[in-house]
């Protein structure tokens, strides 16, 4: 068999064949070509997927609020308590 007539060896790896069959991102690159990264369910790759739209469900919103909790110093309850203590201090003077 002459290797000059066959430029590439046939691929026998099923996973690699599946990767080539997967849909690609297709976003335009800076050099003018299109991105060949494998697409996620939204149709874009992990780099060109776009910004997050944020939580939509009430459970997701509650989870986001809990995740952003730091110390509780500036909660409405604590601010009201500090105002009440300051007012009590002013009334004592």
Phi and psi in radians as a Rosetta constraint file:
Dihedral C 1 N 2 CA 2 C 2 CIRCULARHARMONIC -1.582 0.35
Dihedral N 2 CA 2 C 2 N 3 CIRCULARHARMONIC 2.136 0.35
Dihedral C 2 N 3 CA 3 C 3 CIRCULARHARMONIC -1.323 0.35
Dihedral N 3 CA 3 C 3 N 4 CIRCULARHARMONIC -0.269 0.35
Dihedral C 3 N 4 CA 4 C 4 CIRCULARHARMONIC -1.214 0.35
Dihedral N 4 CA 4 C 4 N 5 CIRCULARHARMONIC -0.472 0.35
Dihedral C 4 N 5 CA 5 C 5 CIRCULARHARMONIC -1.448 0.35
Dihedral N 5 CA 5 C 5 N 6 CIRCULARHARMONIC -0.380 0.35
Dihedral C 5 N 6 CA 6 C 6 CIRCULARHARMONIC -1.997 0.35
Dihedral N 6 CA 6 C 6 N 7 CIRCULARHARMONIC 1.781 0.35
Dihedral C 6 N 7 CA 7 C 7 CIRCULARHARMONIC -1.184 0.35
Dihedral N 7 CA 7 C 7 N 8 CIRCULARHARMONIC -0.541 0.35
Dihedral C 7 N 8 CA 8 C 8 CIRCULARHARMONIC -2.307 0.35
Dihedral N 8 CA 8 C 8 N 9 CIRCULARHARMONIC 2.600 0.35
Dihedral C 8 N 9 CA 9 C 9 CIRCULARHARMONIC -1.319 0.35
Dihedral N 9 CA 9 C 9 N 10 CIRCULARHARMONIC 2.539 0.35
Dihedral C 9 N 10 CA 10 C 10 CIRCULARHARMONIC -1.127 0.35
Dihedral N 10 CA 10 C 10 N 11 CIRCULARHARMONIC 2.484 0.35
Dihedral C 10 N 11 CA 11 C 11 CIRCULARHARMONIC -1.488 0.35
Dihedral N 11 CA 11 C 11 N 12 CIRCULARHARMONIC 2.207 0.35
Dihedral C 11 N 12 CA 12 C 12 CIRCULARHARMONIC -1.917 0.35
Dihedral N 12 CA 12 C 12 N 13 CIRCULARHARMONIC 0.086 0.35
Dihedral C 12 N 13 CA 13 C 13 CIRCULARHARMONIC -1.573 0.35
Dihedral N 13 CA 13 C 13 N 14 CIRCULARHARMONIC 2.014 0.35
Dihedral C 13 N 14 CA 14 C 14 CIRCULARHARMONIC -1.135 0.35
Dihedral N 14 CA 14 C 14 N 15 CIRCULARHARMONIC -0.627 0.35
Dihedral C 14 N 15 CA 15 C 15 CIRCULARHARMONIC -1.144 0.35
Dihedral N 15 CA 15 C 15 N 16 CIRCULARHARMONIC -0.697 0.35
Dihedral C 15 N 16 CA 16 C 16 CIRCULARHARMONIC -1.173 0.35
Dihedral N 16 CA 16 C 16 N 17 CIRCULARHARMONIC -0.682 0.35
Dihedral C 16 N 17 CA 17 C 17 CIRCULARHARMONIC -1.119 0.35
Dihedral N 17 CA 17 C 17 N 18 CIRCULARHARMONIC -0.665 0.35
Dihedral C 17 N 18 CA 18 C 18 CIRCULARHARMONIC -1.169 0.35
Dihedral N 18 CA 18 C 18 N 19 CIRCULARHARMONIC -0.600 0.35
Dihedral C 18 N 19 CA 19 C 19 CIRCULARHARMONIC -1.159 0.35
Dihedral N 19 CA 19 C 19 N 20 CIRCULARHARMONIC -0.662 0.35
Dihedral C 19 N 20 CA 20 C 20 CIRCULARHARMONIC -1.244 0.35
Dihedral N 20 CA 20 C 20 N 21 CIRCULARHARMONIC -0.453 0.35
Dihedral C 20 N 21 CA 21 C 21 CIRCULARHARMONIC -1.443 0.35
Dihedral N 21 CA 21 C 21 N 22 CIRCULARHARMONIC -0.278 0.35
Dihedral C 21 N 22 CA 22 C 22 CIRCULARHARMONIC -1.176 0.35
Dihedral N 22 CA 22 C 22 N 23 CIRCULARHARMONIC 2.614 0.35
Dihedral C 22 N 23 CA 23 C 23 CIRCULARHARMONIC -1.170 0.35
Dihedral N 23 CA 23 C 23 N 24 CIRCULARHARMONIC 2.584 0.35
Dihedral C 23 N 24 CA 24 C 24 CIRCULARHARMONIC -1.870 0.35
Dihedral N 24 CA 24 C 24 N 25 CIRCULARHARMONIC 2.804 0.35
Dihedral C 24 N 25 CA 25 C 25 CIRCULARHARMONIC -1.065 0.35
Dihedral N 25 CA 25 C 25 N 26 CIRCULARHARMONIC -0.990 0.35
Dihedral C 25 N 26 CA 26 C 26 CIRCULARHARMONIC 1.463 0.35
Dihedral N 26 CA 26 C 26 N 27 CIRCULARHARMONIC 0.032 0.35
Dihedral C 26 N 27 CA 27 C 27 CIRCULARHARMONIC -1.145 0.35
Dihedral N 27 CA 27 C 27 N 28 CIRCULARHARMONIC 2.606 0.35
Dihedral C 27 N 28 CA 28 C 28 CIRCULARHARMONIC -1.338 0.35
Dihedral N 28 CA 28 C 28 N 29 CIRCULARHARMONIC 2.321 0.35
Dihedral C 28 N 29 CA 29 C 29 CIRCULARHARMONIC -1.573 0.35
Dihedral N 29 CA 29 C 29 N 30 CIRCULARHARMONIC 2.973 0.35
Dihedral C 29 N 30 CA 30 C 30 CIRCULARHARMONIC -1.149 0.35
Dihedral N 30 CA 30 C 30 N 31 CIRCULARHARMONIC -0.492 0.35
Dihedral C 30 N 31 CA 31 C 31 CIRCULARHARMONIC -1.472 0.35
Dihedral N 31 CA 31 C 31 N 32 CIRCULARHARMONIC 0.078 0.35
Dihedral C 31 N 32 CA 32 C 32 CIRCULARHARMONIC 1.693 0.35
Dihedral N 32 CA 32 C 32 N 33 CIRCULARHARMONIC -0.286 0.35
Dihedral C 32 N 33 CA 33 C 33 CIRCULARHARMONIC -1.381 0.35
Dihedral N 33 CA 33 C 33 N 34 CIRCULARHARMONIC -3.061 0.35
Dihedral C 33 N 34 CA 34 C 34 CIRCULARHARMONIC -1.955 0.35
Dihedral N 34 CA 34 C 34 N 35 CIRCULARHARMONIC 2.560 0.35
Dihedral C 34 N 35 CA 35 C 35 CIRCULARHARMONIC -1.137 0.35
Dihedral N 35 CA 35 C 35 N 36 CIRCULARHARMONIC 2.355 0.35
Dihedral C 35 N 36 CA 36 C 36 CIRCULARHARMONIC -1.875 0.35
Dihedral N 36 CA 36 C 36 N 37 CIRCULARHARMONIC 0.277 0.35
Dihedral C 36 N 37 CA 37 C 37 CIRCULARHARMONIC -1.184 0.35
Dihedral N 37 CA 37 C 37 N 38 CIRCULARHARMONIC 2.583 0.35
Dihedral C 37 N 38 CA 38 C 38 CIRCULARHARMONIC -1.151 0.35
Dihedral N 38 CA 38 C 38 N 39 CIRCULARHARMONIC 2.426 0.35
Dihedral C 38 N 39 CA 39 C 39 CIRCULARHARMONIC -1.472 0.35
Dihedral N 39 CA 39 C 39 N 40 CIRCULARHARMONIC 2.588 0.35
Dihedral C 39 N 40 CA 40 C 40 CIRCULARHARMONIC -1.531 0.35
Dihedral N 40 CA 40 C 40 N 41 CIRCULARHARMONIC -3.138 0.35
Dihedral C 40 N 41 CA 41 C 41 CIRCULARHARMONIC -1.018 0.35
Dihedral N 41 CA 41 C 41 N 42 CIRCULARHARMONIC -0.442 0.35
Dihedral C 41 N 42 CA 42 C 42 CIRCULARHARMONIC -1.409 0.35
Dihedral N 42 CA 42 C 42 N 43 CIRCULARHARMONIC -0.037 0.35
Dihedral C 42 N 43 CA 43 C 43 CIRCULARHARMONIC 1.680 0.35
Dihedral N 43 CA 43 C 43 N 44 CIRCULARHARMONIC -0.131 0.35
Dihedral C 43 N 44 CA 44 C 44 CIRCULARHARMONIC -2.061 0.35
Dihedral N 44 CA 44 C 44 N 45 CIRCULARHARMONIC 2.857 0.35
Dihedral C 44 N 45 CA 45 C 45 CIRCULARHARMONIC -1.447 0.35
Dihedral N 45 CA 45 C 45 N 46 CIRCULARHARMONIC 3.134 0.35
Dihedral C 45 N 46 CA 46 C 46 CIRCULARHARMONIC -1.186 0.35
Dihedral N 46 CA 46 C 46 N 47 CIRCULARHARMONIC -0.392 0.35
Dihedral C 46 N 47 CA 47 C 47 CIRCULARHARMONIC -1.591 0.35
Dihedral N 47 CA 47 C 47 N 48 CIRCULARHARMONIC -0.477 0.35
Dihedral C 47 N 48 CA 48 C 48 CIRCULARHARMONIC -1.948 0.35
Dihedral N 48 CA 48 C 48 N 49 CIRCULARHARMONIC 0.384 0.35
Dihedral C 48 N 49 CA 49 C 49 CIRCULARHARMONIC -1.284 0.35
Dihedral N 49 CA 49 C 49 N 50 CIRCULARHARMONIC -0.296 0.35
Dihedral C 49 N 50 CA 50 C 50 CIRCULARHARMONIC 1.626 0.35
Dihedral N 50 CA 50 C 50 N 51 CIRCULARHARMONIC 2.969 0.35
Dihedral C 50 N 51 CA 51 C 51 CIRCULARHARMONIC -1.279 0.35
Dihedral N 51 CA 51 C 51 N 52 CIRCULARHARMONIC 2.709 0.35
Dihedral C 51 N 52 CA 52 C 52 CIRCULARHARMONIC -1.229 0.35
Dihedral N 52 CA 52 C 52 N 53 CIRCULARHARMONIC 2.499 0.35
Dihedral C 52 N 53 CA 53 C 53 CIRCULARHARMONIC -1.533 0.35
Dihedral N 53 CA 53 C 53 N 54 CIRCULARHARMONIC -0.086 0.35
Dihedral C 53 N 54 CA 54 C 54 CIRCULARHARMONIC 1.477 0.35
Dihedral N 54 CA 54 C 54 N 55 CIRCULARHARMONIC 3.012 0.35
Dihedral C 54 N 55 CA 55 C 55 CIRCULARHARMONIC -1.204 0.35
Dihedral N 55 CA 55 C 55 N 56 CIRCULARHARMONIC 2.485 0.35
Dihedral C 55 N 56 CA 56 C 56 CIRCULARHARMONIC -1.950 0.35
Dihedral N 56 CA 56 C 56 N 57 CIRCULARHARMONIC -0.620 0.35
Dihedral C 56 N 57 CA 57 C 57 CIRCULARHARMONIC -1.489 0.35
Dihedral N 57 CA 57 C 57 N 58 CIRCULARHARMONIC 2.767 0.35
Dihedral C 57 N 58 CA 58 C 58 CIRCULARHARMONIC -1.042 0.35
Dihedral N 58 CA 58 C 58 N 59 CIRCULARHARMONIC -0.626 0.35
Dihedral C 58 N 59 CA 59 C 59 CIRCULARHARMONIC -1.157 0.35
Dihedral N 59 CA 59 C 59 N 60 CIRCULARHARMONIC -0.708 0.35
Dihedral C 59 N 60 CA 60 C 60 CIRCULARHARMONIC -1.157 0.35
Dihedral N 60 CA 60 C 60 N 61 CIRCULARHARMONIC -0.687 0.35
Dihedral C 60 N 61 CA 61 C 61 CIRCULARHARMONIC -1.121 0.35
Dihedral N 61 CA 61 C 61 N 62 CIRCULARHARMONIC -0.729 0.35
Dihedral C 61 N 62 CA 62 C 62 CIRCULARHARMONIC -1.125 0.35
Dihedral N 62 CA 62 C 62 N 63 CIRCULARHARMONIC -0.700 0.35
Dihedral C 62 N 63 CA 63 C 63 CIRCULARHARMONIC -1.141 0.35
Dihedral N 63 CA 63 C 63 N 64 CIRCULARHARMONIC -0.669 0.35
Dihedral C 63 N 64 CA 64 C 64 CIRCULARHARMONIC -1.166 0.35
Dihedral N 64 CA 64 C 64 N 65 CIRCULARHARMONIC -0.693 0.35
Dihedral C 64 N 65 CA 65 C 65 CIRCULARHARMONIC -1.137 0.35
Dihedral N 65 CA 65 C 65 N 66 CIRCULARHARMONIC -0.729 0.35
Dihedral C 65 N 66 CA 66 C 66 CIRCULARHARMONIC -1.144 0.35
Dihedral N 66 CA 66 C 66 N 67 CIRCULARHARMONIC -0.631 0.35
Dihedral C 66 N 67 CA 67 C 67 CIRCULARHARMONIC -1.238 0.35
Dihedral N 67 CA 67 C 67 N 68 CIRCULARHARMONIC -0.412 0.35
Dihedral C 67 N 68 CA 68 C 68 CIRCULARHARMONIC -1.620 0.35
Dihedral N 68 CA 68 C 68 N 69 CIRCULARHARMONIC -0.009 0.35
Dihedral C 68 N 69 CA 69 C 69 CIRCULARHARMONIC -1.197 0.35
Dihedral N 69 CA 69 C 69 N 70 CIRCULARHARMONIC 2.306 0.35
Dihedral C 69 N 70 CA 70 C 70 CIRCULARHARMONIC -1.983 0.35
Dihedral N 70 CA 70 C 70 N 71 CIRCULARHARMONIC -1.066 0.35
Dihedral C 70 N 71 CA 71 C 71 CIRCULARHARMONIC -2.472 0.35
Dihedral N 71 CA 71 C 71 N 72 CIRCULARHARMONIC -0.381 0.35
Dihedral C 71 N 72 CA 72 C 72 CIRCULARHARMONIC 1.512 0.35
Dihedral N 72 CA 72 C 72 N 73 CIRCULARHARMONIC 0.105 0.35
Dihedral C 72 N 73 CA 73 C 73 CIRCULARHARMONIC -1.191 0.35
Dihedral N 73 CA 73 C 73 N 74 CIRCULARHARMONIC -0.538 0.35
Dihedral C 73 N 74 CA 74 C 74 CIRCULARHARMONIC -1.878 0.35
Dihedral N 74 CA 74 C 74 N 75 CIRCULARHARMONIC 0.410 0.35
Dihedral C 74 N 75 CA 75 C 75 CIRCULARHARMONIC -1.274 0.35
Dihedral N 75 CA 75 C 75 N 76 CIRCULARHARMONIC 2.774 0.35
Dihedral C 75 N 76 CA 76 C 76 CIRCULARHARMONIC -1.032 0.35
Dihedral N 76 CA 76 C 76 N 77 CIRCULARHARMONIC -0.665 0.35
Dihedral C 76 N 77 CA 77 C 77 CIRCULARHARMONIC -1.138 0.35
Dihedral N 77 CA 77 C 77 N 78 CIRCULARHARMONIC -0.769 0.35
Dihedral C 77 N 78 CA 78 C 78 CIRCULARHARMONIC -1.228 0.35
Dihedral N 78 CA 78 C 78 N 79 CIRCULARHARMONIC -0.632 0.35
Dihedral C 78 N 79 CA 79 C 79 CIRCULARHARMONIC -1.121 0.35
Dihedral N 79 CA 79 C 79 N 80 CIRCULARHARMONIC -0.739 0.35
Dihedral C 79 N 80 CA 80 C 80 CIRCULARHARMONIC -1.108 0.35
Dihedral N 80 CA 80 C 80 N 81 CIRCULARHARMONIC -0.697 0.35
Dihedral C 80 N 81 CA 81 C 81 CIRCULARHARMONIC -1.112 0.35
Dihedral N 81 CA 81 C 81 N 82 CIRCULARHARMONIC -0.753 0.35
Dihedral C 81 N 82 CA 82 C 82 CIRCULARHARMONIC -1.158 0.35
Dihedral N 82 CA 82 C 82 N 83 CIRCULARHARMONIC -0.665 0.35
Dihedral C 82 N 83 CA 83 C 83 CIRCULARHARMONIC -1.085 0.35
Dihedral N 83 CA 83 C 83 N 84 CIRCULARHARMONIC -0.729 0.35
Dihedral C 83 N 84 CA 84 C 84 CIRCULARHARMONIC -1.130 0.35
Dihedral N 84 CA 84 C 84 N 85 CIRCULARHARMONIC -0.721 0.35
Dihedral C 84 N 85 CA 85 C 85 CIRCULARHARMONIC -1.161 0.35
Dihedral N 85 CA 85 C 85 N 86 CIRCULARHARMONIC -0.708 0.35
Dihedral C 85 N 86 CA 86 C 86 CIRCULARHARMONIC -1.138 0.35
Dihedral N 86 CA 86 C 86 N 87 CIRCULARHARMONIC -0.699 0.35
Dihedral C 86 N 87 CA 87 C 87 CIRCULARHARMONIC -1.148 0.35
Dihedral N 87 CA 87 C 87 N 88 CIRCULARHARMONIC -0.720 0.35
Dihedral C 87 N 88 CA 88 C 88 CIRCULARHARMONIC -1.084 0.35
Dihedral N 88 CA 88 C 88 N 89 CIRCULARHARMONIC -0.680 0.35
Dihedral C 88 N 89 CA 89 C 89 CIRCULARHARMONIC -1.153 0.35
Dihedral N 89 CA 89 C 89 N 90 CIRCULARHARMONIC -0.692 0.35
Dihedral C 89 N 90 CA 90 C 90 CIRCULARHARMONIC -1.167 0.35
Dihedral N 90 CA 90 C 90 N 91 CIRCULARHARMONIC -0.640 0.35
Dihedral C 90 N 91 CA 91 C 91 CIRCULARHARMONIC -1.188 0.35
Dihedral N 91 CA 91 C 91 N 92 CIRCULARHARMONIC -0.538 0.35
Dihedral C 91 N 92 CA 92 C 92 CIRCULARHARMONIC -1.241 0.35
Dihedral N 92 CA 92 C 92 N 93 CIRCULARHARMONIC -0.501 0.35
